Amino acid sequence: MLVVTSILAAGVLLGLVLKDKKRFIEITGRTAPWIVYMLLFLLGIVVGTNETVTGGFIKLGIQASVLSAGGVAGSVCLAVFLHKFLFEKGRM
Amino acid sequence: MKYSYGKGSLIVVCVFVLGFFLGKTGIVGDRIAGLHPELWVLYVLLFTVGIGIGANTGAFGVVRRMHARILLVPLAVIAGTLLGSGIATLFLPGITLPQGLAVGAGFGYYSLSSVIISKIEDETLGLIALVSNLIREIVTLFLSGPIARLFGPLAPIAAGGATAMDTSLPVITRASGSGYAVVAVFSGMVLTLLVPFIVPLLLNL
């Protein structure tokens, strides 16, 4: 966790320092999707070589779907609540 | 998925499936997987995400313009997501409450949350986080219209979670109206910033 946070913090600092270097920021933003594709490709390899994972793929899919359904439903419920009591009455 | 639009999630699924089969058939081999190259790529990603955040501090001016009420939107998304994920975990015997909450706390930011979870917990839960958060993004991309009609303009922003600031912003704006774009960007940004902190925190509960 410390490594993750430190790297992120280092990036934020660099971003703050270089925020006027538009070209640099633009290039960084453009490389991001490619880094994500690379990351997911490698994650695919790691997951594919893992016997426990490949054995229970359908079970994992169901667990993932139930969790996302819960997360989406829960947040949408509170959003409805928030909209009703704070954002309505022409204030938005 | 951050930084790109709709077709990004399709590409992500393809590259992941390609990697998965390369790994499963043994073409790439355990030796490469054992070196965990994905961790190094994650660090590069985190670094570029950080640069993006640092260079974009102007976006925080939104808070001043919108009044403090806007702060309640990401808070409601966090509370609702964790509540919903917690309840969902009750139906999943193989998953503990901290694990279920950590998966939910990806808020749709699947690339980051799945790798953090793989690193701290294990690859199985990392994969669940990947699929679960990817589903969240895809649901938002495809169902924002009906969600806004049924549950109001804040609902697609909530469903989008961290992706509301970029990937799902165009569909949310179309579904909720352009007045809500600022709210979506703000909420998505707060959640994006919190993912690398909340996920490890919940796993350590």
Boltz contact constraints between the chains, C-beta under 6 A:
constraints:
  - contact:
      token1: [A, 1]
      token2: [B, 200]
      max_distance: 6.0
  - contact:
      token1: [A, 4]
      token2: [B, 196]
      max_distance: 6.0
  - contact:
      token1: [A, 7]
      token2: [B, 43]
      max_distance: 6.0
  - contact:
      token1: [A, 7]
      token2: [B, 46]
      max_distance: 6.0
  - contact:
      token1: [A, 7]
      token2: [B, 47]
      max_distance: 6.0
  - contact:
      token1: [A, 8]
      token2: [B, 46]
      max_distance: 6.0
  - contact:
      token1: [A, 8]
      token2: [B, 50]
      max_distance: 6.0
  - contact:
      token1: [A, 8]
      token2: [B, 196]
      max_distance: 6.0
  - contact:
      token1: [A, 11]
      token2: [B, 47]
      max_distance: 6.0
  - contact:
      token1: [A, 11]
      token2: [B, 50]
      max_distance: 6.0
  - contact:
      token1: [A, 11]
      token2: [B, 51]
      max_distance: 6.0
  - contact:
      token1: [A, 12]
      token2: [B, 50]
      max_distance: 6.0
  - contact:
      token1: [A, 12]
      token2: [B, 53]
      max_distance: 6.0
  - contact:
      token1: [A, 12]
      token2: [B, 54]
      max_distance: 6.0
  - contact:
      token1: [A, 14]
      token2: [B, 51]
      max_distance: 6.0
  - contact:
      token1: [A, 15]
      token2: [B, 51]
      max_distance: 6.0
  - contact:
      token1: [A, 15]
      token2: [B, 54]
      max_distance: 6.0
  - contact:
      token1: [A, 15]
      token2: [B, 55]
      max_distance: 6.0
  - contact:
      token1: [A, 16]
      token2: [B, 54]
      max_distance: 6.0
  - contact:
      token1: [A, 19]
      token2: [B, 55]
      max_distance: 6.0
  - contact:
      token1: [A, 25]
      token2: [B, 55]
      max_distance: 6.0
  - contact:
      token1: [A, 28]
      token2: [B, 48]
      max_distance: 6.0
  - contact:
      token1: [A, 28]
      token2: [B, 51]
      max_distance: 6.0
  - contact:
      token1: [A, 32]
      token2: [B, 3]
      max_distance: 6.0
  - contact:
      token1: [A, 32]
      token2: [B, 48]
      max_distance: 6.0
  - contact:
      token1: [A, 33]
      token2: [B, 3]
      max_distance: 6.0
  - contact:
      token1: [A, 33]
      token2: [B, 4]
      max_distance: 6.0
  - contact:
      token1: [A, 35]
      token2: [B, 44]
      max_distance: 6.0
  - contact:
      token1: [A, 35]
      token2: [B, 45]
      max_distance: 6.0
  - contact:
      token1: [A, 36]
      token2: [B, 111]
      max_distance: 6.0
  - contact:
      token1: [A, 37]
      token2: [B, 15]
      max_distance: 6.0
  - contact:
      token1: [A, 38]
      token2: [B, 41]
      max_distance: 6.0
  - contact:
      token1: [A, 39]
      token2: [B, 38]
      max_distance: 6.0
  - contact:
      token1: [A, 39]
      token2: [B, 41]
      max_distance: 6.0
  - contact:
      token1: [A, 39]
      token2: [B, 45]
      max_distance: 6.0
  - contact:
      token1: [A, 39]
      token2: [B, 111]
      max_distance: 6.0
  - contact:
      token1: [A, 40]
      token2: [B, 12]
      max_distance: 6.0
  - contact:
      token1: [A, 40]
      token2: [B, 15]
      max_distance: 6.0
  - contact:
      token1: [A, 40]
      token2: [B, 16]
      max_distance: 6.0
  - contact:
      token1: [A, 41]
      token2: [B, 15]
      max_distance: 6.0
  - contact:
      token1: [A, 41]
      token2: [B, 19]
      max_distance: 6.0
  - contact:
      token1: [A, 42]
      token2: [B, 37]
      max_distance: 6.0
  - contact:
      token1: [A, 42]
      token2: [B, 38]
      max_distance: 6.0
  - contact:
      token1: [A, 43]
      token2: [B, 38]
      max_distance: 6.0
  - contact:
      token1: [A, 44]
      token2: [B, 16]
      max_distance: 6.0
  - contact:
      token1: [A, 44]
      token2: [B, 19]
      max_distance: 6.0
  - contact:
      token1: [A, 44]
      token2: [B, 20]
      max_distance: 6.0
  - contact:
      token1: [A, 45]
      token2: [B, 19]
      max_distance: 6.0
  - contact:
      token1: [A, 45]
      token2: [B, 22]
      max_distance: 6.0
  - contact:
      token1: [A, 45]
      token2: [B, 23]
      max_distance: 6.0
  - contact:
      token1: [A, 45]
      token2: [B, 28]
      max_distance: 6.0
  - contact:
      token1: [A, 45]
      token2: [B, 33]
      max_distance: 6.0
  - contact:
      token1: [A, 46]
      token2: [B, 33]
      max_distance: 6.0
  - contact:
      token1: [A, 46]
      token2: [B, 38]
      max_distance: 6.0
  - contact:
      token1: [A, 47]
      token2: [B, 20]
      max_distance: 6.0
  - contact:
      token1: [A, 47]
      token2: [B, 123]
      max_distance: 6.0
  - contact:
      token1: [A, 47]
      token2: [B, 127]
      max_distance: 6.0
  - contact:
      token1: [A, 48]
      token2: [B, 20]
      max_distance: 6.0
  - contact:
      token1: [A, 48]
      token2: [B, 23]
      max_distance: 6.0
  - contact:
      token1: [A, 48]
      token2: [B, 24]
      max_distance: 6.0
  - contact:
      token1: [A, 49]
      token2: [B, 23]
      max_distance: 6.0
  - contact:
      token1: [A, 49]
      token2: [B, 30]
      max_distance: 6.0
  - contact:
      token1: [A, 49]
      token2: [B, 33]
      max_distance: 6.0
  - contact:
      token1: [A, 50]
      token2: [B, 123]
      max_distance: 6.0
  - contact:
      token1: [A, 52]
      token2: [B, 124]
      max_distance: 6.0
  - contact:
      token1: [A, 53]
      token2: [B, 123]
      max_distance: 6.0
  - contact:
      token1: [A, 53]
      token2: [B, 124]
      max_distance: 6.0
  - contact:
      token1: [A, 53]
      token2: [B, 127]
      max_distance: 6.0
  - contact:
      token1: [A, 54]
      token2: [B, 24]
      max_distance: 6.0
  - contact:
      token1: [A, 60]
      token2: [B, 127]
      max_distance: 6.0
  - contact:
      token1: [A, 60]
      token2: [B, 128]
      max_distance: 6.0
  - contact:
      token1: [A, 63]
      token2: [B, 92]
      max_distance: 6.0
  - contact:
      token1: [A, 63]
      token2: [B, 128]
      max_distance: 6.0
  - contact:
      token1: [A, 64]
      token2: [B, 128]
      max_distance: 6.0
  - contact:
      token1: [A, 64]
      token2: [B, 131]
      max_distance: 6.0
  - contact:
      token1: [A, 64]
      token2: [B, 132]
      max_distance: 6.0
  - contact:
      token1: [A, 66]
      token2: [B, 88]
      max_distance: 6.0
  - contact:
      token1: [A, 66]
      token2: [B, 92]
      max_distance: 6.0
  - contact:
      token1: [A, 67]
      token2: [B, 85]
      max_distance: 6.0
  - contact:
      token1: [A, 67]
      token2: [B, 88]
      max_distance: 6.0
  - contact:
      token1: [A, 67]
      token2: [B, 103]
      max_distance: 6.0
  - contact:
      token1: [A, 67]
      token2: [B, 132]
      max_distance: 6.0
  - contact:
      token1: [A, 68]
      token2: [B, 132]
      max_distance: 6.0
  - contact:
      token1: [A, 68]
      token2: [B, 135]
      max_distance: 6.0
  - contact:
      token1: [A, 68]
      token2: [B, 136]
      max_distance: 6.0
  - contact:
      token1: [A, 70]
      token2: [B, 84]
      max_distance: 6.0
  - contact:
      token1: [A, 70]
      token2: [B, 85]
      max_distance: 6.0
  - contact:
      token1: [A, 70]
      token2: [B, 87]
      max_distance: 6.0
  - contact:
      token1: [A, 70]
      token2: [B, 88]
      max_distance: 6.0
  - contact:
      token1: [A, 71]
      token2: [B, 81]
      max_distance: 6.0
  - contact:
      token1: [A, 71]
      token2: [B, 84]
      max_distance: 6.0
  - contact:
      token1: [A, 71]
      token2: [B, 85]
      max_distance: 6.0
  - contact:
      token1: [A, 71]
      token2: [B, 104]
      max_distance: 6.0
  - contact:
      token1: [A, 72]
      token2: [B, 136]
      max_distance: 6.0
  - contact:
      token1: [A, 72]
      token2: [B, 139]
      max_distance: 6.0
  - contact:
      token1: [A, 72]
      token2: [B, 159]
      max_distance: 6.0
  - contact:
      token1: [A, 73]
      token2: [B, 84]
      max_distance: 6.0
  - contact:
      token1: [A, 74]
      token2: [B, 80]
      max_distance: 6.0
  - contact:
      token1: [A, 74]
      token2: [B, 81]
      max_distance: 6.0
  - contact:
      token1: [A, 74]
      token2: [B, 83]
      max_distance: 6.0
  - contact:
      token1: [A, 74]
      token2: [B, 84]
      max_distance: 6.0
  - contact:
      token1: [A, 75]
      token2: [B, 77]
      max_distance: 6.0
  - contact:
      token1: [A, 75]
      token2: [B, 80]
      max_distance: 6.0
  - contact:
      token1: [A, 75]
      token2: [B, 81]
      max_distance: 6.0
  - contact:
      token1: [A, 75]
      token2: [B, 158]
      max_distance: 6.0
  - contact:
      token1: [A, 76]
      token2: [B, 151]
      max_distance: 6.0
  - contact:
      token1: [A, 76]
      token2: [B, 155]
      max_distance: 6.0
  - contact:
      token1: [A, 76]
      token2: [B, 158]
      max_distance: 6.0
  - contact:
      token1: [A, 76]
      token2: [B, 159]
      max_distance: 6.0
  - contact:
      token1: [A, 77]
      token2: [B, 80]
      max_distance: 6.0
  - contact:
      token1: [A, 78]
      token2: [B, 76]
      max_distance: 6.0
  - contact:
      token1: [A, 78]
      token2: [B, 79]
      max_distance: 6.0
  - contact:
      token1: [A, 78]
      token2: [B, 80]
      max_distance: 6.0
  - contact:
      token1: [A, 79]
      token2: [B, 76]
      max_distance: 6.0
  - contact:
      token1: [A, 79]
      token2: [B, 154]
      max_distance: 6.0
  - contact:
      token1: [A, 79]
      token2: [B, 155]
      max_distance: 6.0
  - contact:
      token1: [A, 79]
      token2: [B, 158]
      max_distance: 6.0
  - contact:
      token1: [A, 80]
      token2: [B, 151]
      max_distance: 6.0
  - contact:
      token1: [A, 80]
      token2: [B, 152]
      max_distance: 6.0
  - contact:
      token1: [A, 82]
      token2: [B, 72]
      max_distance: 6.0
  - contact:
      token1: [A, 82]
      token2: [B, 76]
      max_distance: 6.0
  - contact:
      token1: [A, 82]
      token2: [B, 154]
      max_distance: 6.0
  - contact:
      token1: [A, 83]
      token2: [B, 152]
      max_distance: 6.0
  - contact:
      token1: [A, 83]
      token2: [B, 154]
      max_distance: 6.0
  - contact:
      token1: [A, 86]
      token2: [B, 69]
      max_distance: 6.0
